[in-house]
């Protein structure tokens, strides 16, 4: 309380807790959660996002779990190729659903999308890379040479979103 120093310690060099290789592997796994796992509702058109969903039952004060009470969560990073932002969304006792993938991931998407745009972070991918992979190629020359593309049903809204983001 009087400001005197009771004990002084030397700073030790910090050792690497996780190797760069391991960290890249974990980031790749987290990106797959957003691309094709439980976190697809956290996808942000044009940006590479990595994340993890969570759903936890709440503890009861007397022990055990509280019936029907959950905490939904999603933690994510963007953009994957040059991480600048991380966000954790926790929703305590949601009323409509309770999975982190349903409740917290969309909230993360809204927060992170606005953060990326306001911060001037350029999209990760070009417009053509963002089009759905299920597009069908039209061939009218009889030799199988592509002459056009029929866009998937979500492509027009995706194109609109991309234009709005720029």
C-alpha positions in Angstrom: 0.0 0.0 0.0 2.9 2.4 0.7 4.4 1.7 -2.8 7.4 -0.2 -1.7 8.6 -3.2 -3.8 8.3 -6.5 -1.9 9.9 -8.7 -4.5 11.4 -8.2 -7.9 11.7 -11.0 -10.5 13.6 -11.3 -13.7 11.7 -11.5 -17.0 12.3 -14.9 -18.6 12.2 -15.3 -22.4 8.9 -16.8 -23.3 9.0 -20.2 -25.0 6.9 -21.1 -27.9 3.9 -23.0 -26.5 2.5 -24.2 -29.9 4.6 -24.7 -33.0 3.8 -22.7 -36.2 3.1 -26.0 -37.9 0.6 -27.1 -35.3 -1.0 -23.6 -35.3 -1.5 -23.8 -39.1 -3.1 -27.3 -38.8 -5.5 -26.1 -36.1 -6.4 -23.0 -38.2 -7.0 -25.3 -41.2 -9.3 -27.5 -39.1 -11.2 -24.5 -37.8 -11.6 -23.2 -41.4 -13.1 -26.5 -42.4 -15.7 -26.1 -39.6 -16.9 -22.9 -41.3 -16.6 -24.3 -44.9 -18.4 -27.6 -44.4 -18.9 -28.3 -40.7 -21.2 -27.0 -38.0 -20.1 -23.4 -38.5 -21.4 -22.8 -42.0 -23.7 -20.0 -40.8 -20.5 -18.0 -40.0 -19.4 -17.9 -43.6 -18.7 -14.4 -44.9 -18.9 -14.1 -48.7 -15.5 -13.2 -50.0 -13.6 -13.8 -46.8 -11.9 -16.9 -45.4 -13.1 -17.5 -41.9 -12.1 -20.1 -39.3 -14.0 -21.0 -36.2 -15.5 -23.4 -33.7 -19.0 -23.8 -32.4 -19.9 -24.7 -28.9 -22.9 -25.8 -26.9 -22.8 -26.2 -23.2 -25.4 -27.2 -20.6 -25.6 -24.8 -17.7 -24.8 -26.0 -14.2 -27.4 -26.0 -11.5 -26.5 -24.4 -8.2 -27.1 -27.6 -6.3 -25.1 -29.7 -8.7 -25.9 -31.3 -12.0 -27.2 -29.6 -15.0 -30.1 -27.1 -15.4 -32.8 -28.7 -17.5 -33.2 -26.9 -20.9 -30.6 -24.2 -20.1 -27.6 -23.8 -22.4 -24.8 -21.5 -23.5 -24.3 -21.3 -27.2 -21.0 -20.1 -28.5 -18.9 -19.5 -31.5 -15.3 -18.3 -31.7 -13.8 -17.3 -35.0 -10.9 -15.7 -36.8 -10.7 -13.7 -40.0 -9.3 -13.4 -42.5 -7.6 -16.8 -42.3 -4.7 -16.0 -44.6 -3.7 -13.0 -42.5 -5.6 -13.1 -39.2 -6.5 -9.6 -38.0 -9.6 -10.2 -35.8 -10.9 -12.8 -33.4 -14.3 -12.7 -31.8 -16.1 -14.8 -29.3 -19.9 -14.8 -29.2 -21.6 -16.3 -26.1 -25.4 -16.5 -25.9 -26.6 -17.3 -22.4 -29.9 -19.2 -22.3 -31.1 -18.6 -25.9 -34.8 -18.8 -26.4 -35.0 -20.3 -29.9 -32.7 -23.2 -30.3 -29.5 -23.7 -28.3 -26.7 -24.9 -30.6 -23.7 -22.6 -31.1 -24.0 -23.3 -34.9 -27.6 -22.1 -35.0 -27.5 -19.2 -32.5 -23.9 -17.8 -32.1 -22.4 -18.4 -35.5 -24.8 -16.0 -37.4 -24.1 -13.3 -34.7 -20.4 -13.8 -35.2 -20.9 -13.5 -39.0 -22.7 -10.1 -38.6 -20.1 -8.7 -36.2 -17.1 -9.9 -38.2 -18.5 -8.9 -41.6 -19.0 -5.3 -40.4 -15.6 -5.3 -38.7 -13.8 -6.4 -41.8 -15.7 -3.9 -44.1 -15.3 -1.0 -41.7 -11.6 -1.8 -41.2 -11.1 -1.8 -45.0 -9.9 -5.4 -45.1 -9.9 -6.5 -48.7 -11.9 -9.7 -49.5 -9.8 -12.9 -49.5 -11.1 -14.2 -52.9 -12.0 -12.9 -56.3 -15.6 -12.8 -57.3 -15.3 -15.9 -59.6 -13.8 -17.9 -56.7 -16.8 -17.0 -54.6 -19.4 -18.4 -56.9 -20.9 -21.7 -55.8 -19.0 -24.8 -56.9 -22.2 -26.5 -58.2 -22.5 -24.3 -61.3 -23.1 -26.2 -64.5 -21.1 -25.5 -67.6 -23.0 -25.2 -70.9 -21.4 -26.7 -74.0 -23.0 -25.9 -77.4 -20.1 -26.5 -79.8 -20.5 -30.3 -79.7 -16.9 -30.8 -78.6 -17.4 -30.2 -74.9 -15.8 -26.8 -74.9 -17.4 -24.6 -72.3 -19.2 -21.6 -73.7 -21.2 -20.4 -70.7 -22.3 -21.1 -67.2 -25.6 -21.5 -65.5 -25.2 -20.1 -62.0 -26.5 -21.8 -59.0 -29.7 -20.4 -57.3 -27.6 -18.6 -54.6 -25.3 -16.9 -57.1 -27.3 -13.8 -57.7 -27.7 -12.9 -54.1 -24.0 -13.7 -53.6 -23.1 -11.3 -56.5 -25.3 -8.7 -54.9 -23.7 -9.1 -51.5 -20.2 -8.8 -53.0 -21.1 -5.6 -54.8 -22.4 -4.2 -51.5 -19.3 -5.1 -49.7 -16.9 -3.3 -52.0 
